[in-house]
Amino acid sequence: MKLQQLRYVWEVTRHNLNVSATAQSLYTSQPGISKQIRLLEDELGVEIFARSGKHLTRVTPAGQAIVELAGQVLRLAENIKQVAQEHSDERRGSLSIATTHTQARYALPPVIGEFTKKYPEVALHMQQGTPKQIAQMVSDGQADFAICTESLELFNDLILLPCYRWNRCVLVPRGHPLAEGELTLERLAEQPLVTYVFGFTGRSQLDDAFRAKGLSPNVVLTAADADVIKTYVRLGLGVGIVAHMAVDPGLDDDLVVLEAGHLFESSVTKIGIRRGTFMRGYMYDFVKGFADHLDRELVDAALAAGPRHEHGLFKEIELPIR
């Protein structure tokens, strides 16, 4: 059994059993991958993939267990490389962050600015996607950290570190009726709303608040990008509901910002780290730069805790509000 064979099995599964696409991503040949997978199956005495002719059709039950273990082996092999790198040159390496547009646009720039000054030889990679895609990237080892609000809890192999609380605000053009008087959910429900796509940026708390009052919000447009939401508010399409951090006092001074913390439960942005990840020194520094209460000792304690038991470590911590 060779490490390369396990990598081929893992990557073929990640590429939806498309051997050709896998070969392209690994810069190797399709026949070479097929041959090595066959050799591994012969050695193990089981089929990892079911086939129809030359095409892989599904992962067999035995194959599912093998693929999962192959992923663990590959991650451990990567940890060995990281250990060696940490001891040979602790200020050089790479860091991959998977996050949403809101975090990338509004929360991360100052953190990344300081980080790159301190670690100019660390290659920083940022990937964006839906919260579920982001969590999957870290679970699969394609990224080191997931930073978002939704969906991380769906992945049991991720350690979740709470970073800060945030709430929403309502955006309306100047002269809009909502700009006068008390802002209530009942008044909001009467308006066409422009807000986040479900599964993005605390959207579930918004829906829960209306549902608890027996109200059905009239959502006329959804987007993953707060800047897009603001654009359509300016066009008069509806009333915007966005994360408060997404409002720029200078660029958005043409809009009226209405505080909505009394209407919606606050949301918590978290960092998700795959269990078993070897944390290099600069990775600890990045986490603390993003959330000052997450020092090395607390992060290590969370990584050492059992699945979902890390939550108890943060009960007494009052998270900052943004």
N, C-alpha and C positions, 0 to 999 in steps of 0.2 A: 504494500500500500504506500503510495507516494502522496506527499502534500499537494502536488500539482493536480493529481487525480481528484482529490477532495475539492480543490478550488474549481475545477471544471464542473463537477456535480453541483456545487453551490451556485456558480454563476449561470449555468444552464437553467436552474430553477428560477433564479432571479429574472432571467430573460424570457420567462413564460414558455420554456422548453424549446425556444428557437435557437438551434445550434449555430446557425449562420450568424445571427446577431451576436451571440456569445463570442464566436470566433473573431468577429470584427472588433468587439470591445476589448478583447485580450490580445489583439494583434497576432493571431495564430490561425491555423487552418481548421476548417470544419471537419475534414477526415481525421485530423490529429486528435481533436476533442472526442469525436465518436469512438475512435480506437481506444483511447485511454479510459473512457467510461466503460467500454466493453471489458477491458482488461481488469478493471476494478470489480465489475460484477462477477466475472469468472473467478477471481480470487476469493470474493466473499461468498459465492455460491447462491446469490439472490439477484433478482432484477431490481434495479433502482427505478428504472423508467419502463413503463409499458410502451409498446411500439405498434405502429401500423405501417408496414413496409419499412421505409427508412426514417419515418417521422416519429418523434416522441409524442405520445398522446396524453400521458398523465404520470404522476409520481405514484409508485406502488406503496402499499402500507409499510413495507419494510423500508422502502426508499425514503418515506417521510421521516422515519426515525434516523436514518443515515444522514439525510440532508441536515437535520437539526444538529446532530453531533458534528458533522463536517463544519458547520458554521462556528460551533464552539471551538473546534481545533484551530480553525483559521484565525479566530480572534485571539486565542492564546498565542499563536505564532506571531501575530502582530504586536501583542504585548511584549514578547521577548525582544522584538526589534526596538520597541519604545524604551524598554529598560536599558538596552545597550546605548541608545541615542542619548538618554538622559545622563548617563554616566560619562559619555564621551564628549558631549557638547550640550549642556543644559539650556542654552539660549538659542538653539537652532532646531527647526522641525517644521511641523505644519499643524494647523488647527482648522477644522471644518465645522461650520455652524449652519444648521438648518433652522430657518425661522420664517415668520410671516412678513408681509409688507409693512404692517404697522410697526413691528419691532425693528425691522431693518431701517425704516425711514425715520422713526421718531425716538426710539429708546436706545438703539445701539451706537449711533455715530460718535458720541463723546467717549464711550467706553472703548470703541475700536481705535479712535484717535490716540488715546493714551496708551493703549496696548501696543500699537505699531511703533510708537516712539520708544517704548521700553524694550520691545523685542523686534527690532528691524529685520532680523534674519529668520523669523517665523513666518512661513507662508500662510496667509489667512484666506480661507475659501468660504464664501457665503452662498447657500442654496436656499431658494424660496419655494414655497408650496402651500398646500392646505395643511392645517394642523395634523390631520391623519397622515398625510404624505411625509411631513416633517418627522413625526414620531417613528414612522416606518424606516426612514433613512437611518436614524440612529440605531434602531433595533437591528437593522441589517448590516450595520458597520460602515455605511456610506458617509456618515457624519459623526462628529464627536459629541456635539451638544444639540439638543432641540430646545428652542426658546419660543414658547407660545402659551396660550391660555387654555385652549380646548384640546381634547382627544388624547393627551398624554396618558391619562388613567387607563386607556384601553390596552396598553402594552405592559404586561406584568414584568418584563425584563428591564424596565426603565426605572431608575431611581429618580424621584421627583424632588427638586429643591425649590421651595417657594421663594420668590424674589421680591415682589411688591404687589400692592393692591392698586386697582384703578377703577374708575367709574366712567360713566358716559355723560355726554352733554347733548343738548338739542341745538341744531343750527337752523336758523330761519333768515330769510332776507329782511332787510330793514323795512319796517312798516307792516310786518306780518302780524295778524291778530294774536298769535301765541306770545308775541313779545310783550304783551300787556296782560296783567293779571297773574293769578297763580297757575303754575304749570302742573297739570294733573295727567294721570294716565287716561282718564276719560276724554279730556280735550285732545290728547295725542291720538287716541283711537279714531277721532273724527277726521283726522288729517291723512292725506296720502304720505306714506313714509318711505324714505330712502335710507337703507342701512346695510349692514354686513350680510353676506351670504351665510346661510345656516352652517354652523361648524366653525365659523371664523370669529375671532376676537370677542368672545363672551356673548355671542348671539343667543345662546341658550338661556342666559339670565334675563335677557330682554323678553324673550317669548314667555318665560315662566312668570314674569311680573304681570303681563297682560292676562295670561291664563288665570292667574290667581284672583283677578278681579272680574273674571267672566267676560273679558273683552276680546275682540278679534281685531288685531291691528291690520290696517289697510296698507300692506307693504307693496308698493308699486314698482320698486327697483331694488335689486341687491347687487353688491359688489364686494370684492375682497380688498379693495384699495380705498382708503379714506379720502384720498385726493379726488378719486372718481366720484365718490358720494358728494363731496362739496361742489364739484362741477355741476352736478345735476340739481343740487339745491339752488345754485345761482341761476340755472335755467328755468326755475320755477316748477320743476317736476314734482317736488314734494318737500317735506320737512326731513332734515337729516338727523340721524342718531349715530354718533361716532364716539370712539374712545376720546376722553378729554385730552390725552396727550397728543392727539392728532391735530389739535387746533394750534395754529401759529398766529400769535397776536398781531404780527406785522402783515403777513400775507393774507390773513382772513379777516381783516378789519372791516370788510364790506358786509360781513355776516354778523347777526346777533347770536351770541353764545348764551344759552340758558342752562344753568346747572341742573343736572338730573339725578344727583346722588340720592335724593330722597325718594326717587321712583324705582330705582333698580338696585338690586343687591350688587355689591362690589365684586369684581373678578380678581383672580390672582394669576399673575404671570409666573411661570415656572421654568426652570432649566431641567431638562430630562437627560440623564446620562445612562448609558447601557451598563447594566450590572457586570462587574468584572473588568471594566475599563481600567487600564493603567494610566493614572493621572500624572502627567509631567508637571514640573514646577510652574511653567508658564500657563498651564491650564487652570491651576488653582488661582493664579493671579487674575486671569480673565474672569473667573466666576466671582471673585471678591470685588473686582472692578465693576461688575454689573449689579451685584447685591452685596453691600458692605458687611452684612451680618453673616455671610457664608464664608467663614474663614476655613483654613485647611483642616483644622480639628473637627469642625462640624461636618464638612463634606466627607471626610474619611469615616466618621461615625455613620453617616447616612449610607455610604457605599457598603459598609460592613453589616448593616441591618438586614433582616430578612425581608422578603417581599412585602411592600407596603407598610412595614413596621417603622420606616424612616419618618412617617408622619408624626409620631410621638415626640421626635426630637425638636419639633418646631412649635409645639403647643404654647410655650411661654414666650415666644418671640413675637413682638409687635411689628408687623411688616410696614415698611414705609409706604406712603400713598403718593401716587403720581397723577 
